[in-house]
Amino acid sequence: MQRLIKILTALPLTRITVFFILIAIITGSCVQIIDRKSFHNYVINQAKKEVDYLVNNPTDYVVDSNRINKENICADSVCVVTNIINNNSNSTSNVNLHEDSVLDIISKSDGLLSSNGLTYCVTLIVGLLASLLLFRIEKMDKLVAQNKRLVNRNTRLKKEITKLYINANDNFQKLFKSYHKVANILTRIESVFNMSVIVGNVTTSLKQTKTDEEKNDVSTNIAYLCFQLSNLSGEIATCLNSPETKLDYLTKNEKIIITRYLEATLYELKRNLDFVNDEGVKVPELSSILENIKHCVEDIKDTIDLIEVKDN
Amino acid sequence: MKKILFVEDNGSVFEMLNNELDSSKYQIVRVRAVDEAKGAVEEDGPFDCYIVDLQIYPYSLTLSQMAEYQNREGYAFIKECLLDGETDKQKIQDIKSKIIICSRYILDFKSKYRDEIEGMHLVDKTREFEKEVASVIEKICKG
């Protein structure tokens, strides 16, 4: 009960509910007042009737035990008292009922409510409690529904965010993989270009050799450098043809840079070839080696030319 | 313990092959260049099995050999060292049966030297080639 009262008192009631409660209290109070007044009057009238009766029938006794209504019991009490007063008095004029005395007696047995009034009050209280409880339940239902909607919305949002994250992660992985592939190819192509320049520089020293032996030594060393060049070019060709490392696409700038490096490499190789084929130098073995490397680099360039250009 | 000569200049490839083999069964010698391979055969040979990469450092090859065996320097080692001077067909076949050529240029090589390389084992350096090489080594060494 205390808990119930606590809940009810803690309720944040809306203005309309408070208004209705006040109306109910006011009407209840009015009804009570009217009820009590009519009860009082009824008691008085009953008492008067009893007294009149007793006056006319002095030997009769008052209490009718069959009358169980409280109003009648009260009226009987009034009559008993009046009777006693009358019996103690010799004058018949004292039979007159003093309303004040009656009221005094009634007020002493006050606290009694008419059955209608009692019913009304109990009904009112029960009704109030019920409406408060229902109001509270309704509010709680609304909150539960709202919560459910929020939870569903949150779950949906969570799923969408997870999906977005996975997509973003996949895209990032793809981009990173693509960038890694391009970087791999580009660094190797740079190395091929640098090596072709070194080979070119060393090749020019062939002109400074004086004997065949010297020429052969220098040529052999150039051939060792060409092995490195050949190795690197072969690796690039393998990368471009292997499913794991081949390039699916290039951006415009990437393609331009790679192509320029390859063109520069081919230019260096052609210069070296012209040099070793020159009458003054003439090293056919080096010519053959450089020619093979040039073919390999040309194949690489053809492969790069065919790769699709895509902007990120 | 069986002796194996690895002629491979690429360190990571050698690691992959080495990891596939049981070190308790095989004594492995690794070299990177033609001259080193020749030296290993002279000092520690003959071996029970030879795994040869085609593209290795051509040190000790002449200029004309480098031109002839460009991108096939490993085959220069096989021809000029392992099979050099051998005339007995049976012995030649025996040596060839112990050789595994492992390279990414195996298809071109096969088409060019088809008859010469009959009897040798050829492995293309594609995905999981190291497992194939290990299995062939095991067969060779068991025989």
Interface residues (C-beta under 8 A of the other chain):
Chain A: N216 S219 T220 A223 Y224 C226 F227 S230 N231 G234 T238 V283 P284 E285 L286 S288 I289 N292
Chain B: Q55 Y57 P58 Y59 T62 L63 S64 M66 A67 Q70 N71 E73 R104 Y105
